[in-house]
Amino acid sequence: MPLGQRAGDNSESRYAGCEILRHTDDIEEALSSSLSAGFDFIVLPLTNPEYRPSKNAGLVPPFCGSDLVFSSTQWSSHVVGKLSDWIDLDGDDDVARLDSELVLKKELSWAGHLSVQACLLPTPKVFGCANYARCVNQVLQGLGNMQVCKRDPISNRLLNDSWEWWHMFRTLCEYHSQLGVALDITASLPPASAIKRWIGEPLKAAILHTSAFLTNKRGYPCLSKRHQSLITMLFNHSVQVCCSCSLCFTFDHWTDNGNSQDPLILYRDYVANLYRKLDPLTTQEQFELGYRDFLQAPLQPLMDNLEAQTYETFEKDATKYDQYQNAIRAALVDRVSDAEASTKTIVLMVVGAGRGPLVRASLKAAEECGRNLRVYAVEKNPNAVVTLSRLIKIEGWEDLVELVSCDMRHWDAPEQADILVSELLGSFGDNELSPECLDGAQRFLKKDGISIPSSYTSYIGPVTASKLYNDVKSYNDLSHFETAYVVKLHNAAPLAAPQPVFTFVHPTDNTDNRRYKRLVFNFSPDTGSALVHGFGGYFDAVLYKDIHLGIEPSTATPNMFSWFSIFFPLRTPIYVPAGALLELHFWRCVAPTKVWYEWSVTSPTVSPLHNPNGRSYWVGL
Amino acid sequence: MPLGQRAGDNSESRYAGCEILRHTDDIEEALSSSLSAGFDFIVLPLTNPEYRPSKNAGLVPPFCGSDLVFSSTQWSSHVVGKLSDWIDLDGDDDVARLDSELVLKKELSWAGHLSVQACLLPTPKVFGCANYARCVNQVLQGLGNMQVCKRDPISNRLLNDSWEWWHMFRTLCEYHSQLGVALDITASLPPASAIKRWIGEPLKAAILHTSAFLTNKRGYPCLSKRHQSLITMLFNHSVQVCCSCSLCFTFDHWTDNGNSQDPLILYRDYVANLYRKLDPLTTQEQFELGYRDFLQAPLQPLMDNLEAQTYETFEKDATKYDQYQNAIRAALVDRVSDAEASTKTIVLMVVGAGRGPLVRASLKAAEECGRNLRVYAVEKNPNAVVTLSRLIKIEGWEDLVELVSCDMRHWDAPEQADILVSELLGSFGDNELSPECLDGAQRFLKKDGISIPSSYTSYIGPVTASKLYNDVKSYNDLSHFETAYVVKLHNAAPLAAPQPVFTFVHPTDNTDNRRYKRLVFNFSPDTGSALVHGFGGYFDAVLYKDIHLGIEPSTATPNMFSWFSIFFPLRTPIYVPAGALLELHFWRCVAPTKVWYEWSVTSPTVSPLHNPNGRSYWVGL
């Protein structure tokens, strides 16, 4: 029974599980009692823990229960396999090591046979997990669809950050896409920023131990505020919660007293309660849901003509056009005093008018402040021009708006403009070549004319984003690692605040649009070490004076959905030790027919230069 | 005119050059005077150093001389291009940076037009060379056959190891195979181990400054002992020397006095003298010359039958058979006292007899010590058996030697052996499956019988070997990075002493031939930081008691050429900071039909596991 239902949210996190701690052969009873306690799945030990191949040579492995007890649908939807806890592949004892290897492989093979969806690997006993990783890696090479999750405590071990344990393991396994992590949550929690790292990891499950709970005044289990917000964050990132009654005596105590109710019910109910208290998804979140962590190629609006559907989506973004309308109004009021309002006519040119939303915003702004306007609507896409000409007729704008079917870079304007309005920005600001277009258009802007936007700045920051990294890697070629993607970053952990990269001002005297920026990011020592899979890119644009528009997280315009962030991947993820600096270099390069970025990291380690000469990714002029 | 001639050695290092320091348009004079001073090539500035595109807009770049002065053969054999020294791509001045980029690209393009074989890039002005590397990297993507060498001083800069400068640059350029390094040698030299690192780098030239020289009693230039041994080492590793008169006033002084002789002649003569004092190549070195740094797939002697040519080569290795003969004789004397010598007959089985060299060695040993022998010569290759049966007839060994055409693992022996003699060792000891073969053969060895060899151990050590790395990389697939190669390591720098990996003893009670070893290498802080491209593998075998045979460098058997070392590459080279530890894991894995190695580094950074399940490289059983 799901924990609850949130409109539009079909994430796996609404299913909760229950860890079966003790080995049992009555697996039917184990499942049915857990289901009746409200859980959706059980984490089931696969083998009798007494079994050691070296002592039980020739024996059929004593797997718990039988594959015939459940149907394969039941196995796959209700059971997660748990490998033997005693497995230790990096100890000094040769016999124990070879026993461990054999049992690990037999259990994973058996789990595959059962068609369970996932298996939990025990937490390694020592830090150096090379041999453990080797055995799992061998299995991963030929694994069917099963997920394998390594358990690690979220709380730091003495002197050792558990993330480091996970990092060594998964690096040895080369970030295999079927290798995930399950975090054991007990009473103590690391700092918030150290927890946040995990969001960008392939975090599949959280094993919530009863020891993590406090007891409230009425004797019921409850979680601390910090634990509550952790669980809430996990729910919001599709992580499944699994309850584990590590204090087993409680269990015995309860049943001894003839109380047949599974004590985990109380914990499960508490968790369900937390789930039901989740904030409902906003309209924007519901819209974005299907795009989360989904890589898209950026638009090439100069080389390609946008389709009606694309215009339709963007035109729905009311917030964006409200901001433009505010900016245009403010510019008009600055440009024409109240006294001149009835006599003076402002020449406003919308360059890249599309199907007309900025023309409408301009006319509305003029109406609001009672200024006279002559509008030129310049658009290069002949298909959009058709719609726009119809719009002008329908709205009766024939006397106000002149339609120009032309590329702004080559238009021979009949007069100079007071105000140039454009919306040519990409997720990274200049990446759809707004600078080159507006440099071409400023020929017909009066010397003291105004460009809206008047400037824009790109921002960039390092992120952990293992899902994106694996998606890029799955293309199995270099060029996808040297391409920027438009993506709604969700299961991605920002590791430092984004910093400004390139700024473009309009109009400008300097039309050299090549840029180079060196950025140094400080990683908070609180975070611990982390892995950088790439960089999230954003922009902020000044439309006019204090009216801005943007997606840079700290200043993002609310309720605007026209832009997702952009993601620049790294060919090899870069490990940044706790408290270290990350040095990034970013270039904007320009050639006669194209513009492209190159990027590289030089600290803490050196990456190769990405995308030399725009060999993999470029935007056509 | 070459510096000298060494029999069999046709390396480039016998040609020396001369750096032209001052810009000149009379390039014909510059070349002819250098040739007449005995040099083979000149390093020529390509452009007037006053030229700045920002100040000389529209100007045809003032390249020195003209492409018509020399024929293209002259350009390619006698001229190395030198880029403008003032180029600074990582300074704060935007104008200087863009000027530098333009001139760098124009000069490299011009050098390509001239078809010179190589160009020297100036030493960067600051450590952070990201933008410099980006520009060079862009050019490298489309470069013809030209080599590009970055100049770096061999002496450490204040607080900064010049190797680090080089390392950042070439990593940004992704170890491009056309990017090399040229070291400026002046008076001060770093520690010997820091110098040794460079041998594994793509070191193409050494620019020997006159300031590196001392003056001897007679007023002639000479080098310190340390400088002499450096130059000798460079000669031995195909590095070209280029003299540079950094003390130019000397030059002026000489010519002013009407002395028309180029002062560099004295330096050139000194260098030529050093060249002529090189030790002549030994027979073994001459044999190995053609195999230096040349990757070969290891033999698969179990799956494939060796060819006559291979037998022929190995049979020539007198040292090896002498050692076997000594070992067999010692074993015979131990086994049969002088008193029993005439009555007792020893059963000796040569398993893997090939074309008979070990049969011969056995019979010789018996003759030397006057013991009686009955020899079984077991060989699985039917072609070798043909040769062997002829040999027995020719030598008249019919009464002494019984020929068995059979795989030793499946032979049903008619009696038990006193001594089992084999030569099944690969470069890495067990890598040609000696353990599996001898485990099969020990069925017919008496309980107290002797195996020659009685044990063998593999050794491994980290190396810098950029040439090998680039050769592996040029295959452009994963599997070549997960394969071991037989190779005569020459332009490779060992970074720490090799350590023992796996030992096999024969006969043995334990026929489980799986192995796991964790190795920790200490890098001397004297070395500075270094890059590990992979691991050199060796073996040492105890034939009998104190008689050993092996290629582990510190104990290698002299004058033996049957084995080159083995090279295990890393998919991504690993940077080891000065004084850091390197942790390596090595596994020998066994399945019913094959044996393979897996390997991985876990410190200072973590590599993926190489060759899981033997997916890329294995030896068939």
Interface residues (C-beta under 8 A of the other chain):
Chain A: R97 L98 G128 A130 N131 A133 R134 N137 Q138 L140 Q141 G142 H167 M168 T171 L172 C173 E174 D512 R514 Y516 R518 T572 Y575 E583 H585 W587 E598 S600 T602 T605 V606 S607 P608 L609 P612 N613 R615
Chain B: R97 L98 G128 A130 N131 A133 R134 N137 Q138 L140 Q141 G142 H167 M168 T171 L172 C173 E174 D512 R514 Y516 R518 T572 Y575 E583 H585 W587 E598 S600 T602 T605 V606 S607 P608 L609 P612 N613 R615
